[in-house]
Amino acid sequence: MIVLDAGALVALDRGDTSMWVRVARAVADDVPVIVPAGALAQAWRQGGPRQARLARVLADCEPASFDRQARAAGELCGRAHTDDVVDASVALTAAVPGVRVLYTSDPGDLRHLLASAGPHRPTIVAV
């Protein structure tokens, strides 16, 4: 599995070729592409035709609900001494065994949160 944070979604929305290739390879190889709900909320700003690229890629992604992670995200922020619950939910989504790569525009914060999230650490790729 791979996880996309808001920065990765913004890169896709802007037509970043390298991100499109990465996601296309994952989809072609039947690798699940996970998008945390909070990250989608951060990246989704205009909707409609202005975000057609992002809507197209989301059709191949699996959502990760924030509902089930809300308390755990708050607790992770407490352990890591941070306050960004969306980044915490991204870290929790990526800390699941089976996730190989986390694409993020915020590698430092996500690395810090993953250190407090549990033993599984995916590869972090900055976008």
Chimera marker file (.cmm) of the C-alpha trace (Angstrom):
<marker_set name="trace">
<marker id="1" x="0.000" y="0.000" z="0.000" r="1" g="1" b="0" radius="0.5"/>
<marker id="2" x="0.959" y="3.610" z="-0.445" r="1" g="1" b="0" radius="0.5"/>
<marker id="3" x="-0.430" y="6.655" z="1.383" r="1" g="1" b="0" radius="0.5"/>
<marker id="4" x="-0.825" y="10.146" z="-0.080" r="1" g="1" b="0" radius="0.5"/>
<marker id="5" x="-0.889" y="13.231" z="2.133" r="1" g="1" b="0" radius="0.5"/>
<marker id="6" x="-2.326" y="16.613" z="1.147" r="1" g="1" b="0" radius="0.5"/>
<marker id="7" x="0.949" y="17.708" z="-0.449" r="1" g="1" b="0" radius="0.5"/>
<marker id="8" x="0.954" y="14.658" z="-2.699" r="1" g="1" b="0" radius="0.5"/>
<marker id="9" x="-2.666" y="15.335" z="-3.657" r="1" g="1" b="0" radius="0.5"/>
<marker id="10" x="-1.834" y="18.961" z="-4.462" r="1" g="1" b="0" radius="0.5"/>
<marker id="11" x="1.086" y="17.776" z="-6.603" r="1" g="1" b="0" radius="0.5"/>
<marker id="12" x="-1.267" y="15.455" z="-8.497" r="1" g="1" b="0" radius="0.5"/>
<marker id="13" x="-3.804" y="18.250" z="-8.881" r="1" g="1" b="0" radius="0.5"/>
<marker id="14" x="-1.116" y="20.479" z="-10.365" r="1" g="1" b="0" radius="0.5"/>
<marker id="15" x="-0.142" y="17.789" z="-12.853" r="1" g="1" b="0" radius="0.5"/>
<marker id="16" x="3.171" y="16.747" z="-11.284" r="1" g="1" b="0" radius="0.5"/>
<marker id="17" x="4.388" y="14.104" z="-13.715" r="1" g="1" b="0" radius="0.5"/>
<marker id="18" x="6.474" y="12.147" z="-11.230" r="1" g="1" b="0" radius="0.5"/>
<marker id="19" x="3.527" y="11.799" z="-8.834" r="1" g="1" b="0" radius="0.5"/>
<marker id="20" x="1.218" y="10.740" z="-11.661" r="1" g="1" b="0" radius="0.5"/>
<marker id="21" x="3.728" y="8.077" z="-12.723" r="1" g="1" b="0" radius="0.5"/>
<marker id="22" x="4.054" y="6.795" z="-9.139" r="1" g="1" b="0" radius="0.5"/>
<marker id="23" x="0.306" y="6.514" z="-8.663" r="1" g="1" b="0" radius="0.5"/>
<marker id="24" x="-0.232" y="5.012" z="-12.119" r="1" g="1" b="0" radius="0.5"/>
<marker id="25" x="2.396" y="2.335" z="-11.391" r="1" g="1" b="0" radius="0.5"/>
<marker id="26" x="0.775" y="1.514" z="-8.067" r="1" g="1" b="0" radius="0.5"/>
<marker id="27" x="-2.673" y="1.213" z="-9.656" r="1" g="1" b="0" radius="0.5"/>
<marker id="28" x="-1.302" y="-0.903" z="-12.526" r="1" g="1" b="0" radius="0.5"/>
<marker id="29" x="0.389" y="-3.206" z="-10.004" r="1" g="1" b="0" radius="0.5"/>
<marker id="30" x="-2.821" y="-3.459" z="-7.905" r="1" g="1" b="0" radius="0.5"/>
<marker id="31" x="-1.133" y="-1.669" z="-5.007" r="1" g="1" b="0" radius="0.5"/>
<marker id="32" x="-3.791" y="0.083" z="-2.908" r="1" g="1" b="0" radius="0.5"/>
<marker id="33" x="-3.453" y="3.869" z="-2.845" r="1" g="1" b="0" radius="0.5"/>
<marker id="34" x="-4.801" y="5.237" z="0.438" r="1" g="1" b="0" radius="0.5"/>
<marker id="35" x="-5.957" y="8.829" z="0.971" r="1" g="1" b="0" radius="0.5"/>
<marker id="36" x="-6.708" y="9.945" z="4.535" r="1" g="1" b="0" radius="0.5"/>
<marker id="37" x="-9.951" y="11.964" z="4.662" r="1" g="1" b="0" radius="0.5"/>
<marker id="38" x="-8.300" y="14.934" z="6.386" r="1" g="1" b="0" radius="0.5"/>
<marker id="39" x="-5.598" y="15.136" z="3.715" r="1" g="1" b="0" radius="0.5"/>
<marker id="40" x="-8.277" y="15.166" z="1.028" r="1" g="1" b="0" radius="0.5"/>
<marker id="41" x="-10.096" y="17.969" z="2.846" r="1" g="1" b="0" radius="0.5"/>
<marker id="42" x="-6.871" y="20.007" z="2.880" r="1" g="1" b="0" radius="0.5"/>
<marker id="43" x="-6.281" y="19.511" z="-0.860" r="1" g="1" b="0" radius="0.5"/>
<marker id="44" x="-9.858" y="19.831" z="-2.146" r="1" g="1" b="0" radius="0.5"/>
<marker id="45" x="-10.508" y="23.528" z="-2.580" r="1" g="1" b="0" radius="0.5"/>
<marker id="46" x="-12.372" y="24.306" z="-5.788" r="1" g="1" b="0" radius="0.5"/>
<marker id="47" x="-14.026" y="21.125" z="-6.963" r="1" g="1" b="0" radius="0.5"/>
<marker id="48" x="-15.716" y="20.776" z="-10.318" r="1" g="1" b="0" radius="0.5"/>
<marker id="49" x="-13.716" y="21.109" z="-13.510" r="1" g="1" b="0" radius="0.5"/>
<marker id="50" x="-10.930" y="23.008" z="-11.746" r="1" g="1" b="0" radius="0.5"/>
<marker id="51" x="-9.947" y="19.877" z="-9.857" r="1" g="1" b="0" radius="0.5"/>
<marker id="52" x="-10.699" y="17.325" z="-12.552" r="1" g="1" b="0" radius="0.5"/>
<marker id="53" x="-7.184" y="15.864" z="-12.321" r="1" g="1" b="0" radius="0.5"/>
<marker id="54" x="-7.515" y="15.266" z="-8.608" r="1" g="1" b="0" radius="0.5"/>
<marker id="55" x="-11.011" y="13.822" z="-9.005" r="1" g="1" b="0" radius="0.5"/>
<marker id="56" x="-9.664" y="11.441" z="-11.659" r="1" g="1" b="0" radius="0.5"/>
<marker id="57" x="-6.888" y="10.108" z="-9.423" r="1" g="1" b="0" radius="0.5"/>
<marker id="58" x="-9.232" y="9.792" z="-6.436" r="1" g="1" b="0" radius="0.5"/>
<marker id="59" x="-11.310" y="7.316" z="-8.425" r="1" g="1" b="0" radius="0.5"/>
<marker id="60" x="-8.389" y="4.882" z="-8.088" r="1" g="1" b="0" radius="0.5"/>
<marker id="61" x="-7.796" y="5.548" z="-4.381" r="1" g="1" b="0" radius="0.5"/>
<marker id="62" x="-9.215" y="4.140" z="-1.179" r="1" g="1" b="0" radius="0.5"/>
<marker id="63" x="-10.349" y="6.601" z="1.475" r="1" g="1" b="0" radius="0.5"/>
<marker id="64" x="-9.150" y="6.293" z="5.059" r="1" g="1" b="0" radius="0.5"/>
<marker id="65" x="-11.859" y="7.575" z="7.362" r="1" g="1" b="0" radius="0.5"/>
<marker id="66" x="-11.004" y="10.106" z="10.036" r="1" g="1" b="0" radius="0.5"/>
<marker id="67" x="-13.969" y="8.981" z="12.131" r="1" g="1" b="0" radius="0.5"/>
<marker id="68" x="-12.198" y="5.856" z="13.352" r="1" g="1" b="0" radius="0.5"/>
<marker id="69" x="-8.927" y="7.695" z="13.926" r="1" g="1" b="0" radius="0.5"/>
<marker id="70" x="-10.085" y="10.861" z="15.676" r="1" g="1" b="0" radius="0.5"/>
<marker id="71" x="-9.207" y="9.817" z="19.217" r="1" g="1" b="0" radius="0.5"/>
<marker id="72" x="-6.029" y="8.037" z="18.185" r="1" g="1" b="0" radius="0.5"/>
<marker id="73" x="-4.930" y="11.125" z="16.183" r="1" g="1" b="0" radius="0.5"/>
<marker id="74" x="-5.456" y="13.331" z="19.222" r="1" g="1" b="0" radius="0.5"/>
<marker id="75" x="-3.537" y="10.910" z="21.411" r="1" g="1" b="0" radius="0.5"/>
<marker id="76" x="-0.700" y="10.752" z="18.879" r="1" g="1" b="0" radius="0.5"/>
<marker id="77" x="-0.496" y="14.555" z="18.886" r="1" g="1" b="0" radius="0.5"/>
<marker id="78" x="-0.223" y="14.390" z="22.659" r="1" g="1" b="0" radius="0.5"/>
<marker id="79" x="2.571" y="11.800" z="22.598" r="1" g="1" b="0" radius="0.5"/>
<marker id="80" x="4.462" y="13.607" z="19.833" r="1" g="1" b="0" radius="0.5"/>
<marker id="81" x="3.846" y="17.081" z="21.295" r="1" g="1" b="0" radius="0.5"/>
<marker id="82" x="2.313" y="18.382" z="18.053" r="1" g="1" b="0" radius="0.5"/>
<marker id="83" x="-1.090" y="19.817" z="17.229" r="1" g="1" b="0" radius="0.5"/>
<marker id="84" x="-1.818" y="18.906" z="13.595" r="1" g="1" b="0" radius="0.5"/>
<marker id="85" x="-4.456" y="16.177" z="13.785" r="1" g="1" b="0" radius="0.5"/>
<marker id="86" x="-4.525" y="15.769" z="10.005" r="1" g="1" b="0" radius="0.5"/>
<marker id="87" x="-0.804" y="14.989" z="9.920" r="1" g="1" b="0" radius="0.5"/>
<marker id="88" x="-1.398" y="12.634" z="12.850" r="1" g="1" b="0" radius="0.5"/>
<marker id="89" x="-4.139" y="10.827" z="10.922" r="1" g="1" b="0" radius="0.5"/>
<marker id="90" x="-1.812" y="10.530" z="7.917" r="1" g="1" b="0" radius="0.5"/>
<marker id="91" x="0.871" y="9.058" z="10.184" r="1" g="1" b="0" radius="0.5"/>
<marker id="92" x="-1.605" y="6.590" z="11.695" r="1" g="1" b="0" radius="0.5"/>
<marker id="93" x="-2.736" y="5.536" z="8.230" r="1" g="1" b="0" radius="0.5"/>
<marker id="94" x="0.878" y="5.044" z="7.127" r="1" g="1" b="0" radius="0.5"/>
<marker id="95" x="1.904" y="3.231" z="10.329" r="1" g="1" b="0" radius="0.5"/>
<marker id="96" x="-0.112" y="0.151" z="9.367" r="1" g="1" b="0" radius="0.5"/>
<marker id="97" x="1.874" y="-2.936" z="8.340" r="1" g="1" b="0" radius="0.5"/>
<marker id="98" x="1.630" y="-3.318" z="4.593" r="1" g="1" b="0" radius="0.5"/>
<marker id="99" x="2.093" y="0.372" z="3.823" r="1" g="1" b="0" radius="0.5"/>
<marker id="100" x="5.340" y="0.628" z="1.906" r="1" g="1" b="0" radius="0.5"/>
<marker id="101" x="5.537" y="4.314" z="0.996" r="1" g="1" b="0" radius="0.5"/>
<marker id="102" x="4.180" y="7.606" z="2.301" r="1" g="1" b="0" radius="0.5"/>
<marker id="103" x="4.288" y="10.473" z="-0.193" r="1" g="1" b="0" radius="0.5"/>
<marker id="104" x="4.343" y="13.798" z="1.645" r="1" g="1" b="0" radius="0.5"/>
<marker id="105" x="5.316" y="17.417" z="1.320" r="1" g="1" b="0" radius="0.5"/>
<marker id="106" x="6.080" y="17.434" z="5.043" r="1" g="1" b="0" radius="0.5"/>
<marker id="107" x="8.604" y="14.630" z="5.637" r="1" g="1" b="0" radius="0.5"/>
<marker id="108" x="10.058" y="16.044" z="8.854" r="1" g="1" b="0" radius="0.5"/>
<marker id="109" x="6.751" y="16.286" z="10.696" r="1" g="1" b="0" radius="0.5"/>
<marker id="110" x="5.564" y="12.913" z="9.399" r="1" g="1" b="0" radius="0.5"/>
<marker id="111" x="8.832" y="11.232" z="10.391" r="1" g="1" b="0" radius="0.5"/>
<marker id="112" x="8.421" y="12.691" z="13.889" r="1" g="1" b="0" radius="0.5"/>
<marker id="113" x="4.801" y="11.520" z="14.158" r="1" g="1" b="0" radius="0.5"/>
<marker id="114" x="5.602" y="8.057" z="12.798" r="1" g="1" b="0" radius="0.5"/>
<marker id="115" x="8.243" y="7.649" z="15.497" r="1" g="1" b="0" radius="0.5"/>
<marker id="116" x="5.446" y="7.972" z="18.068" r="1" g="1" b="0" radius="0.5"/>
<marker id="117" x="2.804" y="6.064" z="16.085" r="1" g="1" b="0" radius="0.5"/>
<marker id="118" x="4.174" y="2.547" z="16.365" r="1" g="1" b="0" radius="0.5"/>
<marker id="119" x="6.855" y="0.182" z="15.180" r="1" g="1" b="0" radius="0.5"/>
<marker id="120" x="5.999" y="0.139" z="11.457" r="1" g="1" b="0" radius="0.5"/>
<marker id="121" x="7.798" y="2.824" z="9.452" r="1" g="1" b="0" radius="0.5"/>
<marker id="122" x="7.109" y="3.100" z="5.728" r="1" g="1" b="0" radius="0.5"/>
<marker id="123" x="9.543" y="4.753" z="3.374" r="1" g="1" b="0" radius="0.5"/>
<marker id="124" x="8.877" y="8.494" z="3.287" r="1" g="1" b="0" radius="0.5"/>
<marker id="125" x="9.182" y="10.171" z="-0.099" r="1" g="1" b="0" radius="0.5"/>
<marker id="126" x="9.127" y="13.966" z="-0.250" r="1" g="1" b="0" radius="0.5"/>
<marker id="127" x="7.018" y="15.523" z="-3.011" r="1" g="1" b="0" radius="0.5"/>
<link id1="1" id2="2" r="1" g="1" b="0" radius="0.2"/>
<link id1="2" id2="3" r="1" g="1" b="0" radius="0.2"/>
<link id1="3" id2="4" r="1" g="1" b="0" radius="0.2"/>
<link id1="4" id2="5" r="1" g="1" b="0" radius="0.2"/>
<link id1="5" id2="6" r="1" g="1" b="0" radius="0.2"/>
<link id1="6" id2="7" r="1" g="1" b="0" radius="0.2"/>
<link id1="7" id2="8" r="1" g="1" b="0" radius="0.2"/>
<link id1="8" id2="9" r="1" g="1" b="0" radius="0.2"/>
<link id1="9" id2="10" r="1" g="1" b="0" radius="0.2"/>
<link id1="10" id2="11" r="1" g="1" b="0" radius="0.2"/>
<link id1="11" id2="12" r="1" g="1" b="0" radius="0.2"/>
<link id1="12" id2="13" r="1" g="1" b="0" radius="0.2"/>
<link id1="13" id2="14" r="1" g="1" b="0" radius="0.2"/>
<link id1="14" id2="15" r="1" g="1" b="0" radius="0.2"/>
<link id1="15" id2="16" r="1" g="1" b="0" radius="0.2"/>
<link id1="16" id2="17" r="1" g="1" b="0" radius="0.2"/>
<link id1="17" id2="18" r="1" g="1" b="0" radius="0.2"/>
<link id1="18" id2="19" r="1" g="1" b="0" radius="0.2"/>
<link id1="19" id2="20" r="1" g="1" b="0" radius="0.2"/>
<link id1="20" id2="21" r="1" g="1" b="0" radius="0.2"/>
<link id1="21" id2="22" r="1" g="1" b="0" radius="0.2"/>
<link id1="22" id2="23" r="1" g="1" b="0" radius="0.2"/>
<link id1="23" id2="24" r="1" g="1" b="0" radius="0.2"/>
<link id1="24" id2="25" r="1" g="1" b="0" radius="0.2"/>
<link id1="25" id2="26" r="1" g="1" b="0" radius="0.2"/>
<link id1="26" id2="27" r="1" g="1" b="0" radius="0.2"/>
<link id1="27" id2="28" r="1" g="1" b="0" radius="0.2"/>
<link id1="28" id2="29" r="1" g="1" b="0" radius="0.2"/>
<link id1="29" id2="30" r="1" g="1" b="0" radius="0.2"/>
<link id1="30" id2="31" r="1" g="1" b="0" radius="0.2"/>
<link id1="31" id2="32" r="1" g="1" b="0" radius="0.2"/>
<link id1="32" id2="33" r="1" g="1" b="0" radius="0.2"/>
<link id1="33" id2="34" r="1" g="1" b="0" radius="0.2"/>
<link id1="34" id2="35" r="1" g="1" b="0" radius="0.2"/>
<link id1="35" id2="36" r="1" g="1" b="0" radius="0.2"/>
<link id1="36" id2="37" r="1" g="1" b="0" radius="0.2"/>
<link id1="37" id2="38" r="1" g="1" b="0" radius="0.2"/>
<link id1="38" id2="39" r="1" g="1" b="0" radius="0.2"/>
<link id1="39" id2="40" r="1" g="1" b="0" radius="0.2"/>
<link id1="40" id2="41" r="1" g="1" b="0" radius="0.2"/>
<link id1="41" id2="42" r="1" g="1" b="0" radius="0.2"/>
<link id1="42" id2="43" r="1" g="1" b="0" radius="0.2"/>
<link id1="43" id2="44" r="1" g="1" b="0" radius="0.2"/>
<link id1="44" id2="45" r="1" g="1" b="0" radius="0.2"/>
<link id1="45" id2="46" r="1" g="1" b="0" radius="0.2"/>
<link id1="46" id2="47" r="1" g="1" b="0" radius="0.2"/>
<link id1="47" id2="48" r="1" g="1" b="0" radius="0.2"/>
<link id1="48" id2="49" r="1" g="1" b="0" radius="0.2"/>
<link id1="49" id2="50" r="1" g="1" b="0" radius="0.2"/>
<link id1="50" id2="51" r="1" g="1" b="0" radius="0.2"/>
<link id1="51" id2="52" r="1" g="1" b="0" radius="0.2"/>
<link id1="52" id2="53" r="1" g="1" b="0" radius="0.2"/>
<link id1="53" id2="54" r="1" g="1" b="0" radius="0.2"/>
<link id1="54" id2="55" r="1" g="1" b="0" radius="0.2"/>
<link id1="55" id2="56" r="1" g="1" b="0" radius="0.2"/>
<link id1="56" id2="57" r="1" g="1" b="0" radius="0.2"/>
<link id1="57" id2="58" r="1" g="1" b="0" radius="0.2"/>
<link id1="58" id2="59" r="1" g="1" b="0" radius="0.2"/>
<link id1="59" id2="60" r="1" g="1" b="0" radius="0.2"/>
<link id1="60" id2="61" r="1" g="1" b="0" radius="0.2"/>
<link id1="61" id2="62" r="1" g="1" b="0" radius="0.2"/>
<link id1="62" id2="63" r="1" g="1" b="0" radius="0.2"/>
<link id1="63" id2="64" r="1" g="1" b="0" radius="0.2"/>
<link id1="64" id2="65" r="1" g="1" b="0" radius="0.2"/>
<link id1="65" id2="66" r="1" g="1" b="0" radius="0.2"/>
<link id1="66" id2="67" r="1" g="1" b="0" radius="0.2"/>
<link id1="67" id2="68" r="1" g="1" b="0" radius="0.2"/>
<link id1="68" id2="69" r="1" g="1" b="0" radius="0.2"/>
<link id1="69" id2="70" r="1" g="1" b="0" radius="0.2"/>
<link id1="70" id2="71" r="1" g="1" b="0" radius="0.2"/>
<link id1="71" id2="72" r="1" g="1" b="0" radius="0.2"/>
<link id1="72" id2="73" r="1" g="1" b="0" radius="0.2"/>
<link id1="73" id2="74" r="1" g="1" b="0" radius="0.2"/>
<link id1="74" id2="75" r="1" g="1" b="0" radius="0.2"/>
<link id1="75" id2="76" r="1" g="1" b="0" radius="0.2"/>
<link id1="76" id2="77" r="1" g="1" b="0" radius="0.2"/>
<link id1="77" id2="78" r="1" g="1" b="0" radius="0.2"/>
<link id1="78" id2="79" r="1" g="1" b="0" radius="0.2"/>
<link id1="79" id2="80" r="1" g="1" b="0" radius="0.2"/>
<link id1="80" id2="81" r="1" g="1" b="0" radius="0.2"/>
<link id1="81" id2="82" r="1" g="1" b="0" radius="0.2"/>
<link id1="82" id2="83" r="1" g="1" b="0" radius="0.2"/>
<link id1="83" id2="84" r="1" g="1" b="0" radius="0.2"/>
<link id1="84" id2="85" r="1" g="1" b="0" radius="0.2"/>
<link id1="85" id2="86" r="1" g="1" b="0" radius="0.2"/>
<link id1="86" id2="87" r="1" g="1" b="0" radius="0.2"/>
<link id1="87" id2="88" r="1" g="1" b="0" radius="0.2"/>
<link id1="88" id2="89" r="1" g="1" b="0" radius="0.2"/>
<link id1="89" id2="90" r="1" g="1" b="0" radius="0.2"/>
<link id1="90" id2="91" r="1" g="1" b="0" radius="0.2"/>
<link id1="91" id2="92" r="1" g="1" b="0" radius="0.2"/>
<link id1="92" id2="93" r="1" g="1" b="0" radius="0.2"/>
<link id1="93" id2="94" r="1" g="1" b="0" radius="0.2"/>
<link id1="94" id2="95" r="1" g="1" b="0" radius="0.2"/>
<link id1="95" id2="96" r="1" g="1" b="0" radius="0.2"/>
<link id1="96" id2="97" r="1" g="1" b="0" radius="0.2"/>
<link id1="97" id2="98" r="1" g="1" b="0" radius="0.2"/>
<link id1="98" id2="99" r="1" g="1" b="0" radius="0.2"/>
<link id1="99" id2="100" r="1" g="1" b="0" radius="0.2"/>
<link id1="100" id2="101" r="1" g="1" b="0" radius="0.2"/>
<link id1="101" id2="102" r="1" g="1" b="0" radius="0.2"/>
<link id1="102" id2="103" r="1" g="1" b="0" radius="0.2"/>
<link id1="103" id2="104" r="1" g="1" b="0" radius="0.2"/>
<link id1="104" id2="105" r="1" g="1" b="0" radius="0.2"/>
<link id1="105" id2="106" r="1" g="1" b="0" radius="0.2"/>
<link id1="106" id2="107" r="1" g="1" b="0" radius="0.2"/>
<link id1="107" id2="108" r="1" g="1" b="0" radius="0.2"/>
<link id1="108" id2="109" r="1" g="1" b="0" radius="0.2"/>
<link id1="109" id2="110" r="1" g="1" b="0" radius="0.2"/>
<link id1="110" id2="111" r="1" g="1" b="0" radius="0.2"/>
<link id1="111" id2="112" r="1" g="1" b="0" radius="0.2"/>
<link id1="112" id2="113" r="1" g="1" b="0" radius="0.2"/>
<link id1="113" id2="114" r="1" g="1" b="0" radius="0.2"/>
<link id1="114" id2="115" r="1" g="1" b="0" radius="0.2"/>
<link id1="115" id2="116" r="1" g="1" b="0" radius="0.2"/>
<link id1="116" id2="117" r="1" g="1" b="0" radius="0.2"/>
<link id1="117" id2="118" r="1" g="1" b="0" radius="0.2"/>
<link id1="118" id2="119" r="1" g="1" b="0" radius="0.2"/>
<link id1="119" id2="120" r="1" g="1" b="0" radius="0.2"/>
<link id1="120" id2="121" r="1" g="1" b="0" radius="0.2"/>
<link id1="121" id2="122" r="1" g="1" b="0" radius="0.2"/>
<link id1="122" id2="123" r="1" g="1" b="0" radius="0.2"/>
<link id1="123" id2="124" r="1" g="1" b="0" radius="0.2"/>
<link id1="124" id2="125" r="1" g="1" b="0" radius="0.2"/>
<link id1="125" id2="126" r="1" g="1" b="0" radius="0.2"/>
<link id1="126" id2="127" r="1" g="1" b="0" radius="0.2"/>
</marker_set>
